């Protein structure tokens, strides 16, 4: 996951291009009744408009809200225990994972 604002912008840009293009291809192929070579070319025309809209929405609305929600759930141990333990079985302890834990044991 991105650690700097520049990495966040590049990651968002790549994800937006891939996701928007795939969904536009899917929508056009549904509308045209099938997937043809023409559909892939037509999708590039809509990619510019829809890509800009998706990028702006992700950077300024959906991204900050998702981070705020995710960190609020992960930060409160009691709320996390209620969320992940609906049957009421008590745990021996709360497990805390540092922010660099995923990078420490990643197999690249």
C-alpha positions in Angstrom: 0.0 0.0 0.0 1.1 3.6 -0.7 3.1 5.3 2.1 3.5 8.8 0.5 1.0 11.1 -1.2 2.9 10.6 -4.5 2.6 6.8 -4.2 -1.1 7.2 -3.3 -1.8 9.3 -6.4 0.1 6.8 -8.7 -1.7 3.8 -7.1 -5.1 5.5 -7.4 -4.4 6.4 -11.0 -3.4 2.8 -11.9 -6.4 1.3 -10.1 -8.8 3.8 -11.7 -7.6 3.2 -15.2 -7.8 -0.6 -14.9 -11.2 -0.7 -13.1 -12.9 2.0 -15.1 -11.7 0.5 -18.4 -12.9 -3.0 -17.4 -16.3 -1.8 -16.2 -16.8 0.4 -19.3 -15.9 -2.6 -21.6 -18.4 -4.7 -19.6 -21.2 -2.1 -19.9 -20.7 -1.5 -23.6 -20.6 -5.2 -24.3 -23.9 -5.6 -22.4 -25.4 -2.8 -24.4 -24.2 -4.1 -27.8 -25.1 -7.7 -27.0 -21.7 -9.2 -27.0 -18.0 -8.6 -26.7 -16.3 -7.7 -29.9 -13.0 -5.9 -30.9 -15.0 -2.8 -31.5 -16.1 -2.7 -27.8 -12.5 -2.4 -26.6 -11.9 0.6 -28.9 -15.2 2.3 -27.9 -14.3 1.9 -24.2 -11.2 4.2 -24.7 -13.5 7.1 -25.6 -15.4 6.8 -22.3 -12.3 6.0 -20.3 -11.1 9.7 -20.3 -14.4 11.1 -19.0 -15.2 8.3 -16.5 -11.5 8.0 -15.4 -11.3 11.7 -14.4 -14.6 11.4 -12.5 -13.5 8.2 -10.7 -10.1 9.6 -9.9 -11.5 12.8 -8.3 -14.1 10.9 -6.4 -11.5 8.4 -5.1 -8.9 11.0 -4.1 -11.2 13.5 -2.4 -14.3 11.6 -1.2 -14.2 7.8 -1.1 -10.5 7.4 -0.2 -10.5 9.6 2.9 -13.8 8.2 4.1 -12.6 4.6 3.7 -9.4 5.3 5.5 -11.2 7.1 8.4 -13.7 4.2 8.8 -11.0 1.5 8.5 -8.7 3.1 11.1 -11.6 3.9 13.5 -12.6 0.2 13.5 -9.0 -1.1 13.7 -8.0 1.4 16.4 -10.6 0.6 19.0 -10.0 -2.8 20.6 -13.4 -3.0 22.2 -15.3 -2.2 19.1 -13.1 -4.6 17.1 -13.8 -7.4 19.6 -17.6 -6.8 19.4 -17.4 -6.7 15.6 -15.4 -9.9 15.2 -16.9 -11.8 18.2 -20.7 -11.8 17.7 -21.3 -14.9 19.9 -19.8 -13.3 23.0 -16.9 -15.8 23.5 -14.2 -14.0 25.4 -10.6 -13.9 24.2 -7.5 -14.2 26.3 -6.0 -11.0 24.8 -6.0 -8.4 22.1 -3.5 -8.9 19.3 -1.8 -5.8 18.1 0.0 -5.8 14.7 2.5 -3.1 13.9 2.1 -1.1 10.7 5.1 -2.6 9.1 4.2 -6.2 10.0 3.0 -7.0 6.5 6.3 -5.8 5.0 8.5 -7.7 7.4 7.2 -11.1 6.4 6.3 -10.5 2.8 7.8 -13.0 0.3 8.9 -11.0 -2.7 
